[in-house]
Amino acid sequence: MALEIVQVGTPVLREIARPLSAEEIHSSHIQELIQKMAETMWAAPGVGLAAPQIGESIQLIVIEDKAEYIQNLTPEQAAIRNRVPVPFHVIINPKIILMQQETVEFYEGCLSVSGFVGVVPRAISVVVECLNEKAESVNIKATGWYARILQHEVDHLNGVLCIDRMKMQTFSTINHYKKYWHK
Ligand code: ZN
């Protein structure tokens, strides 16, 4: 069952989310929440969801970029975005420990800024240190679209939204983006 995704203006989206203890991660409450967040992300559909977006100010993220989503792009668009499928995984208490200075700019949206997109510059690669759903340490090296997803979702845990980093002149409804800018 999908949870409600809170929209921009909801205070929890601007809070600093608190980290989870290993004990909490193993609890049935958090394990069930992970499942519900996954279902909410798939239903939206989206490629990532952070706990503040379902009203929980905790450092928990789910991510999955499915091949079927990427098929909505032309091969050229997928290639220029360096976008490849990313299997489902859970990220807890993440820290971006390395961020390449070089950035790339693409249109980006957010399930909590529903109906709008805009151009957001993001580092082309990052290294993230975090825990998984078993409270095991994980090191993630990501480039391309996956690096963008990670930066977007980690921002959510710090009360930052993509509109804060957006080139505001490019802010557009999704319909107008598809009509005028998608190509
Ligand atoms: Zn978002």
py3Dmol code that shows the C-alpha trace and the ligand (Angstrom):
import py3Dmol

protein = """\
ATOM      1  CA  MET A   1       0.000   0.000   0.000  1.00  0.00           C
ATOM      2  CA  ALA A   2       1.393   3.362  -1.049  1.00  0.00           C
ATOM      3  CA  LEU A   3       1.868   6.127   1.520  1.00  0.00           C
ATOM      4  CA  GLU A   4       1.023   9.782   0.927  1.00  0.00           C
ATOM      5  CA  ILE A   5       3.942  11.768  -0.500  1.00  0.00           C
ATOM      6  CA  VAL A   6       4.048  15.177   1.172  1.00  0.00           C
ATOM      7  CA  GLN A   7       4.384  18.227  -1.049  1.00  0.00           C
ATOM      8  CA  VAL A   8       6.684  21.272  -0.981  1.00  0.00           C
ATOM      9  CA  GLY A   9       5.694  23.623   1.841  1.00  0.00           C
ATOM     10  CA  THR A  10       5.294  20.773   4.345  1.00  0.00           C
ATOM     11  CA  PRO A  11       7.715  21.617   7.213  1.00  0.00           C
ATOM     12  CA  VAL A  12       9.197  18.082   7.484  1.00  0.00           C
ATOM     13  CA  LEU A  13      10.782  18.545   4.026  1.00  0.00           C
ATOM     14  CA  ARG A  14      12.921  21.367   5.514  1.00  0.00           C
ATOM     15  CA  GLU A  15      14.050  19.524   8.646  1.00  0.00           C
ATOM     16  CA  ILE A  16      17.428  17.836   9.190  1.00  0.00           C
ATOM     17  CA  ALA A  17      16.551  14.134   9.398  1.00  0.00           C
ATOM     18  CA  ARG A  18      18.003  12.135  12.307  1.00  0.00           C
ATOM     19  CA  PRO A  19      20.201   9.053  11.811  1.00  0.00           C
ATOM     20  CA  LEU A  20      18.944   5.554  12.721  1.00  0.00           C
ATOM     21  CA  SER A  21      20.639   3.240  15.220  1.00  0.00           C
ATOM     22  CA  ALA A  22      21.457  -0.342  14.214  1.00  0.00           C
ATOM     23  CA  GLU A  23      18.801  -1.498  16.672  1.00  0.00           C
ATOM     24  CA  GLU A  24      16.176   0.684  15.007  1.00  0.00           C
ATOM     25  CA  ILE A  25      17.211  -0.551  11.552  1.00  0.00           C
ATOM     26  CA  HIS A  26      16.584  -4.154  12.649  1.00  0.00           C
ATOM     27  CA  SER A  27      13.191  -3.261  14.177  1.00  0.00           C
ATOM     28  CA  SER A  28      10.012  -4.438  12.506  1.00  0.00           C
ATOM     29  CA  HIS A  29       8.820  -0.810  12.414  1.00  0.00           C
ATOM     30  CA  ILE A  30      11.698   0.301  10.172  1.00  0.00           C
ATOM     31  CA  GLN A  31      11.677  -2.912   8.099  1.00  0.00           C
ATOM     32  CA  GLU A  32       7.964  -2.414   7.399  1.00  0.00           C
ATOM     33  CA  LEU A  33       8.541   1.264   6.648  1.00  0.00           C
ATOM     34  CA  ILE A  34      11.195   0.292   4.053  1.00  0.00           C
ATOM     35  CA  GLN A  35       8.660  -1.985   2.358  1.00  0.00           C
ATOM     36  CA  LYS A  36       5.998   0.735   2.370  1.00  0.00           C
ATOM     37  CA  MET A  37       8.452   3.308   1.006  1.00  0.00           C
ATOM     38  CA  ALA A  38       9.416   0.895  -1.791  1.00  0.00           C
ATOM     39  CA  GLU A  39       5.760   0.405  -2.718  1.00  0.00           C
ATOM     40  CA  THR A  40       5.194   4.175  -2.609  1.00  0.00           C
ATOM     41  CA  MET A  41       8.197   4.800  -4.886  1.00  0.00           C
ATOM     42  CA  TRP A  42       7.075   2.119  -7.385  1.00  0.00           C
ATOM     43  CA  ALA A  43       3.486   3.405  -7.404  1.00  0.00           C
ATOM     44  CA  ALA A  44       4.454   7.047  -7.958  1.00  0.00           C
ATOM     45  CA  PRO A  45       6.484   6.021 -10.027  1.00  0.00           C
ATOM     46  CA  GLY A  46       9.848   7.456  -8.999  1.00  0.00           C
ATOM     47  CA  VAL A  47      13.523   6.443  -8.956  1.00  0.00           C
ATOM     48  CA  GLY A  48      14.095   7.395  -5.325  1.00  0.00           C
ATOM     49  CA  LEU A  49      12.223   8.305  -2.164  1.00  0.00           C
ATOM     50  CA  ALA A  50      13.536   9.760   1.093  1.00  0.00           C
ATOM     51  CA  ALA A  51      11.724   9.265   4.416  1.00  0.00           C
ATOM     52  CA  PRO A  52      10.938  12.991   4.908  1.00  0.00           C
ATOM     53  CA  GLN A  53       8.808  12.727   1.750  1.00  0.00           C
ATOM     54  CA  ILE A  54       6.438  10.381   3.589  1.00  0.00           C
ATOM     55  CA  GLY A  55       6.541  12.573   6.703  1.00  0.00           C
ATOM     56  CA  GLU A  56       9.296  10.758   8.662  1.00  0.00           C
ATOM     57  CA  SER A  57      12.321  12.865   9.608  1.00  0.00           C
ATOM     58  CA  ILE A  58      14.808   9.962   9.570  1.00  0.00           C
ATOM     59  CA  GLN A  59      17.862   9.202   7.388  1.00  0.00           C
ATOM     60  CA  LEU A  60      16.310   6.502   5.230  1.00  0.00           C
ATOM     61  CA  ILE A  61      16.188   6.354   1.421  1.00  0.00           C
ATOM     62  CA  VAL A  62      15.017   3.802  -1.136  1.00  0.00           C
ATOM     63  CA  ILE A  63      16.289   3.867  -4.741  1.00  0.00           C
ATOM     64  CA  GLU A  64      15.558   1.899  -7.899  1.00  0.00           C
ATOM     65  CA  ASP A  65      15.953   3.006 -11.507  1.00  0.00           C
ATOM     66  CA  LYS A  66      14.209   0.400 -13.657  1.00  0.00           C
ATOM     67  CA  ALA A  67      15.101  -0.461 -17.240  1.00  0.00           C
ATOM     68  CA  GLU A  68      11.483   0.219 -18.237  1.00  0.00           C
ATOM     69  CA  TYR A  69      11.793   3.859 -17.053  1.00  0.00           C
ATOM     70  CA  ILE A  70      14.937   4.353 -19.118  1.00  0.00           C
ATOM     71  CA  GLN A  71      13.126   2.990 -22.178  1.00  0.00           C
ATOM     72  CA  ASN A  72      11.032   6.203 -22.123  1.00  0.00           C
ATOM     73  CA  LEU A  73      14.204   7.988 -23.269  1.00  0.00           C
ATOM     74  CA  THR A  74      15.808   7.675 -26.674  1.00  0.00           C
ATOM     75  CA  PRO A  75      19.122   5.733 -26.607  1.00  0.00           C
ATOM     76  CA  GLU A  76      20.898   9.079 -27.182  1.00  0.00           C
ATOM     77  CA  GLN A  77      19.118  10.684 -24.219  1.00  0.00           C
ATOM     78  CA  ALA A  78      19.963   7.718 -21.985  1.00  0.00           C
ATOM     79  CA  ALA A  79      23.577   7.801 -23.149  1.00  0.00           C
ATOM     80  CA  ILE A  80      24.088  11.540 -22.612  1.00  0.00           C
ATOM     81  CA  ARG A  81      22.602  11.196 -19.107  1.00  0.00           C
ATOM     82  CA  ASN A  82      24.795   8.159 -18.462  1.00  0.00           C
ATOM     83  CA  ARG A  83      21.600   6.505 -17.207  1.00  0.00           C
ATOM     84  CA  VAL A  84      21.614   2.746 -16.661  1.00  0.00           C
ATOM     85  CA  PRO A  85      19.324   0.557 -14.521  1.00  0.00           C
ATOM     86  CA  VAL A  86      20.016   0.584 -10.782  1.00  0.00           C
ATOM     87  CA  PRO A  87      18.581  -2.336  -8.767  1.00  0.00           C
ATOM     88  CA  PHE A  88      16.467  -1.718  -5.674  1.00  0.00           C
ATOM     89  CA  HIS A  89      18.474  -0.842  -2.573  1.00  0.00           C
ATOM     90  CA  VAL A  90      18.161   0.904   0.775  1.00  0.00           C
ATOM     91  CA  ILE A  91      20.423   3.711   2.004  1.00  0.00           C
ATOM     92  CA  ILE A  92      20.583   4.663   5.692  1.00  0.00           C
ATOM     93  CA  ASN A  93      22.614   7.442   7.410  1.00  0.00           C
ATOM     94  CA  PRO A  94      24.415   8.407   4.170  1.00  0.00           C
ATOM     95  CA  LYS A  95      27.419  10.700   3.942  1.00  0.00           C
ATOM     96  CA  ILE A  96      28.698  11.998   0.612  1.00  0.00           C
ATOM     97  CA  ILE A  97      32.428  11.574   1.248  1.00  0.00           C
ATOM     98  CA  LEU A  98      33.605  12.533  -2.231  1.00  0.00           C
ATOM     99  CA  MET A  99      32.010  14.706  -4.875  1.00  0.00           C
ATOM    100  CA  GLN A 100      33.607  15.379  -8.231  1.00  0.00           C
ATOM    101  CA  GLN A 101      33.811  19.118  -8.948  1.00  0.00           C
ATOM    102  CA  GLU A 102      32.736  18.722 -12.561  1.00  0.00           C
ATOM    103  CA  THR A 103      28.973  19.133 -12.923  1.00  0.00           C
ATOM    104  CA  VAL A 104      26.377  18.333 -15.565  1.00  0.00           C
ATOM    105  CA  GLU A 105      22.996  19.999 -16.079  1.00  0.00           C
ATOM    106  CA  PHE A 106      19.748  18.176 -16.799  1.00  0.00           C
ATOM    107  CA  TYR A 107      16.058  18.639 -16.117  1.00  0.00           C
ATOM    108  CA  GLU A 108      15.132  17.063 -12.814  1.00  0.00           C
ATOM    109  CA  GLY A 109      11.913  16.641 -10.886  1.00  0.00           C
ATOM    110  CA  CYS A 110      10.809  15.587  -7.412  1.00  0.00           C
ATOM    111  CA  LEU A 111       7.789  13.630  -6.170  1.00  0.00           C
ATOM    112  CA  SER A 112       7.383  16.366  -3.514  1.00  0.00           C
ATOM    113  CA  VAL A 113       7.340  19.142  -6.149  1.00  0.00           C
ATOM    114  CA  SER A 114       4.727  17.310  -8.131  1.00  0.00           C
ATOM    115  CA  GLY A 115       4.091  18.414 -11.710  1.00  0.00           C
ATOM    116  CA  PHE A 116       7.201  20.554 -12.187  1.00  0.00           C
ATOM    117  CA  VAL A 117      10.782  20.168 -13.422  1.00  0.00           C
ATOM    118  CA  GLY A 118      13.811  22.395 -13.945  1.00  0.00           C
ATOM    119  CA  VAL A 119      17.496  22.241 -14.791  1.00  0.00           C
ATOM    120  CA  VAL A 120      19.690  21.248 -11.836  1.00  0.00           C
ATOM    121  CA  PRO A 121      23.497  21.095 -11.996  1.00  0.00           C
ATOM    122  CA  ARG A 122      24.884  18.024 -10.191  1.00  0.00           C
ATOM    123  CA  ALA A 123      28.343  16.521  -9.704  1.00  0.00           C
ATOM    124  CA  ILE A 124      29.013  13.815 -12.290  1.00  0.00           C
ATOM    125  CA  SER A 125      30.209  11.341  -9.688  1.00  0.00           C
ATOM    126  CA  VAL A 126      30.019  10.815  -5.930  1.00  0.00           C
ATOM    127  CA  VAL A 127      31.126   8.363  -3.284  1.00  0.00           C
ATOM    128  CA  VAL A 128      28.577   7.691  -0.537  1.00  0.00           C
ATOM    129  CA  GLU A 129      29.215   5.944   2.751  1.00  0.00           C
ATOM    130  CA  CYS A 130      26.084   4.500   4.357  1.00  0.00           C
ATOM    131  CA  LEU A 131      24.367   1.523   5.957  1.00  0.00           C
ATOM    132  CA  ASN A 132      22.057  -0.904   4.191  1.00  0.00           C
ATOM    133  CA  GLU A 133      18.794  -2.399   5.505  1.00  0.00           C
ATOM    134  CA  LYS A 134      20.821  -4.949   7.539  1.00  0.00           C
ATOM    135  CA  ALA A 135      22.821  -2.115   9.187  1.00  0.00           C
ATOM    136  CA  GLU A 136      25.949  -3.210   7.265  1.00  0.00           C
ATOM    137  CA  SER A 137      28.439  -0.574   6.081  1.00  0.00           C
ATOM    138  CA  VAL A 138      28.335   0.066   2.357  1.00  0.00           C
ATOM    139  CA  ASN A 139      30.483   2.232   0.102  1.00  0.00           C
ATOM    140  CA  ILE A 140      28.791   3.349  -3.101  1.00  0.00           C
ATOM    141  CA  LYS A 141      30.709   4.785  -6.050  1.00  0.00           C
ATOM    142  CA  ALA A 142      28.241   6.287  -8.487  1.00  0.00           C
ATOM    143  CA  THR A 143      28.454   8.190 -11.750  1.00  0.00           C
ATOM    144  CA  GLY A 144      25.945   9.658 -14.179  1.00  0.00           C
ATOM    145  CA  TRP A 145      22.232   9.551 -13.428  1.00  0.00           C
ATOM    146  CA  TYR A 146      22.702   7.346 -10.372  1.00  0.00           C
ATOM    147  CA  ALA A 147      25.054   9.961  -8.885  1.00  0.00           C
ATOM    148  CA  ARG A 148      22.318  12.553  -9.549  1.00  0.00           C
ATOM    149  CA  ILE A 149      19.692  10.429  -7.773  1.00  0.00           C
ATOM    150  CA  LEU A 150      21.988   9.987  -4.755  1.00  0.00           C
ATOM    151  CA  GLN A 151      22.680  13.734  -4.496  1.00  0.00           C
ATOM    152  CA  HIS A 152      18.957  14.505  -4.807  1.00  0.00           C
ATOM    153  CA  GLU A 153      17.946  11.997  -2.121  1.00  0.00           C
ATOM    154  CA  VAL A 154      20.744  12.869   0.336  1.00  0.00           C
ATOM    155  CA  ASP A 155      19.690  16.535  -0.053  1.00  0.00           C
ATOM    156  CA  HIS A 156      16.218  15.536   1.212  1.00  0.00           C
ATOM    157  CA  LEU A 157      17.776  14.352   4.502  1.00  0.00           C
ATOM    158  CA  ASN A 158      19.327  17.799   4.920  1.00  0.00           C
ATOM    159  CA  GLY A 159      16.104  19.712   4.251  1.00  0.00           C
ATOM    160  CA  VAL A 160      17.260  20.693   0.756  1.00  0.00           C
ATOM    161  CA  LEU A 161      14.993  20.420  -2.302  1.00  0.00           C
ATOM    162  CA  CYS A 162      15.984  20.390  -5.978  1.00  0.00           C
ATOM    163  CA  ILE A 163      14.256  23.780  -6.404  1.00  0.00           C
ATOM    164  CA  ASP A 164      16.988  25.246  -4.144  1.00  0.00           C
ATOM    165  CA  ARG A 165      19.646  24.199  -6.674  1.00  0.00           C
ATOM    166  CA  MET A 166      17.566  24.766  -9.785  1.00  0.00           C
ATOM    167  CA  LYS A 167      18.230  27.329 -12.509  1.00  0.00           C
ATOM    168  CA  MET A 168      14.908  29.001 -11.827  1.00  0.00           C
ATOM    169  CA  GLN A 169      14.556  30.409 -15.362  1.00  0.00           C
ATOM    170  CA  THR A 170      14.143  26.781 -16.482  1.00  0.00           C
ATOM    171  CA  PHE A 171      11.353  25.975 -13.973  1.00  0.00           C
ATOM    172  CA  SER A 172       8.518  24.440 -15.972  1.00  0.00           C
ATOM    173  CA  THR A 173       5.414  22.306 -15.657  1.00  0.00           C
ATOM    174  CA  ILE A 174       6.054  18.735 -16.777  1.00  0.00           C
ATOM    175  CA  ASN A 175       3.567  19.199 -19.626  1.00  0.00           C
ATOM    176  CA  HIS A 176       5.377  22.256 -20.947  1.00  0.00           C
ATOM    177  CA  TYR A 177       8.722  20.503 -20.499  1.00  0.00           C
ATOM    178  CA  LYS A 178       7.468  17.636 -22.681  1.00  0.00           C
ATOM    179  CA  LYS A 179       5.961  20.031 -25.196  1.00  0.00           C
ATOM    180  CA  TYR A 180       8.879  22.480 -25.575  1.00  0.00           C
ATOM    181  CA  TRP A 181      12.097  21.170 -24.007  1.00  0.00           C
ATOM    182  CA  HIS A 182      12.146  17.365 -23.971  1.00  0.00           C
ATOM    183  CA  LYS A 183      13.912  17.093 -27.341  1.00  0.00           C
TER     184      LYS A 183
END
"""
ligand_1 = """\
1
ZN
Zn 12.810 14.570 -4.295
"""
view = py3Dmol.view(width=600, height=400)
view.addModel(protein, "pdb")
view.setStyle({"model": 0}, {"cartoon": {"style": "trace"}})
view.addModel(ligand_1, "xyz")
view.setStyle({"model": 1}, {"stick": {}})
view.zoomTo()
view.show()
